[in-house]
Amino acid sequence: MYRRILFPTDFGEYARQTLQCILEFRHIGLEEIVLLHVIDLDELGLHSSLEFLQARERQLREIASIRFAELESLVREHGVRASSCVTRGIPSYEIVGMAKEQRFSLIVGGSHRKRKQQEDPLDTTTLRVVRASQVPVLVARPNALWEDPEECAAHCRNLFSTIVLPVDWSECAMRAVDYLAALRLPSNQRVILTHVMDEGSLEHVDAAKIEEFRQNDLRRLEHTRQRLALLGFDVKTYLHVGTPHREIPRVAQEERSSLIVMGHHGKGWLKNLLMGSTTERVLRTAGVPVLVVGMPEHSVTS
């Protein structure tokens, strides 16, 4: 299922824990992890002399190689092939390009990054990768479990045990459904199939029309539930009224879910550019990892 995984890292606080989590994918077919470090052009200080830039790049490459040696050893100890790559450029561009060209099954990115003693809700590089990648991106979510290696391993081993799957009937949401359906997961994995009727969009709609929408949504939920149930999933459906990016993390918390699976580039394409998509807002607030399934290139650009 996830035979080859690309793990970009800037060697931040949670890099090792994230890698240990990825290693639990062995039971679903993981064979190889490729570690990638991109020397950000900003780090080099492009206003410096050429001689200084070359010396600084050599220094950063050597430091990355030493760090990678330790991480590669950890991967191989678990019977998984490991290799590493150090390059320079714009991190998100290099990550997305490498994932596409080398046909990786999955990109794993971190969710938090500390800058100037403050913690960003979402690493900017990860967000840019999510926006651009056609390869699925798993955004890890460090939490209290990560302080205990055994509990962390157990959580990651059961990452697909209880999945919240939000649907708004857009093309990208249904692609996430297709993606989950195609995964060869063990039987009886729980799926919380969730549709949120956007309260803001219903503000000026009369009651009869709202009921019509509700009945239509219920029919669609049942159709999707039956499809997933035939594939061996244990499916529960939810229909809510509220704000999608608030309701989805709430459902995940109440259901004690292990993962949220979402599509990207859904309804409101222009609004997403201006305000940020529902997926991106969920990435910032969810208490569990989020697996983002992007659209194929022809769909994104059309």
JOJOUR-V23075 format. One record per residue. N is the residue number from 1. RES is the residue in one letter. PSI is psi as a letter, one per 20 degrees, with the letter a starting at -180 (NA if undefined). Layout:
# JOJOUR-V23075
n:res:psi
N:RES:PSI
N:RES:PSI
This chain:
# JOJOUR-V23075
n:res:psi
1:M:g
2:Y:m
3:R:g
4:R:p
5:I:p
6:L:p
7:F:n
8:P:q
9:T:q
10:D:j
11:F:k
12:G:a
13:E:h
14:Y:j
15:A:g
16:R:g
17:Q:h
18:T:g
19:L:g
20:Q:h
21:C:g
22:I:h
23:L:h
24:E:i
25:F:j
26:R:h
27:H:i
28:I:k
29:G:j
30:L:p
31:E:h
32:E:p
33:I:p
34:V:p
35:L:p
36:L:p
37:H:p
38:V:p
39:I:o
40:D:p
41:L:h
42:D:h
43:E:h
44:L:h
45:G:n
46:L:i
47:H:i
48:S:r
49:S:q
50:L:g
51:E:g
52:F:g
53:L:g
54:Q:g
55:A:g
56:R:g
57:E:g
58:R:g
59:Q:g
60:L:h
61:R:g
62:E:g
63:I:g
64:A:g
65:S:g
66:I:g
67:R:h
68:F:h
69:A:g
70:E:g
71:L:h
72:E:h
73:S:g
74:L:g
75:V:g
76:R:h
77:E:h
78:H:j
79:G:k
80:V:p
81:R:q
82:A:q
83:S:r
84:S:q
85:C:p
86:V:p
87:T:r
88:R:q
89:G:b
90:I:o
91:P:g
92:S:h
93:Y:g
94:E:h
95:I:g
96:V:g
97:G:g
98:M:g
99:A:g
100:K:g
101:E:h
102:Q:j
103:R:l
104:F:q
105:S:h
106:L:q
107:I:p
108:V:p
109:G:q
110:G:q
111:S:h
112:H:q
113:R:p
114:K:p
115:R:p
116:K:l
117:Q:j
118:Q:q
119:E:o
120:D:q
121:P:h
122:L:p
123:D:p
124:T:g
125:T:g
126:T:g
127:L:g
128:R:h
129:V:g
130:V:g
131:R:h
132:A:h
133:S:p
134:Q:i
135:V:p
136:P:q
137:V:p
138:L:o
139:V:o
140:A:q
141:R:n
142:P:p
143:N:a
144:A:h
145:L:h
146:W:i
147:E:i
148:D:o
149:P:h
150:E:g
151:E:h
152:C:g
153:A:g
154:A:g
155:H:g
156:C:h
157:R:h
158:N:k
159:L:h
160:F:j
161:S:h
162:T:o
163:I:p
164:V:p
165:L:n
166:P:q
167:V:p
168:D:j
169:W:j
170:S:r
171:E:g
172:C:h
173:A:g
174:M:h
175:R:h
176:A:h
177:V:g
178:D:g
179:Y:g
180:L:g
181:A:h
182:A:i
183:L:p
184:R:m
185:L:q
186:P:q
187:S:q
188:N:k
189:Q:p
190:R:p
191:V:p
192:I:n
193:L:o
194:T:p
195:H:p
196:V:o
197:M:o
198:D:o
199:E:h
200:G:h
201:S:i
202:L:i
203:E:h
204:H:k
205:V:p
206:D:r
207:A:g
208:A:h
209:K:h
210:I:g
211:E:h
212:E:g
213:F:g
214:R:g
215:Q:h
216:N:g
217:D:h
218:L:g
219:R:g
220:R:g
221:L:g
222:E:g
223:H:g
224:T:h
225:R:g
226:Q:h
227:R:g
228:L:h
229:A:h
230:L:h
231:L:j
232:G:j
233:F:q
234:D:o
235:V:p
236:K:p
237:T:q
238:Y:p
239:L:o
240:H:q
241:V:p
242:G:b
243:T:o
244:P:g
245:H:i
246:R:h
247:E:h
248:I:g
249:P:h
250:R:g
251:V:g
252:A:g
253:Q:g
254:E:h
255:E:j
256:R:l
257:S:q
258:S:i
259:L:q
260:I:p
261:V:p
262:M:q
263:G:r
264:H:q
265:H:m
266:G:b
267:K:q
268:G:l
269:W:g
270:L:g
271:K:h
272:N:g
273:L:h
274:L:h
275:M:i
276:G:p
277:S:r
278:T:g
279:T:g
280:E:h
281:R:h
282:V:h
283:L:h
284:R:h
285:T:i
286:A:q
287:G:j
288:V:r
289:P:q
290:V:p
291:L:o
292:V:p
293:V:o
294:G:r
295:M:q
296:P:q
297:E:g
298:H:h
299:S:h
300:V:h
301:T:i
302:S:NA
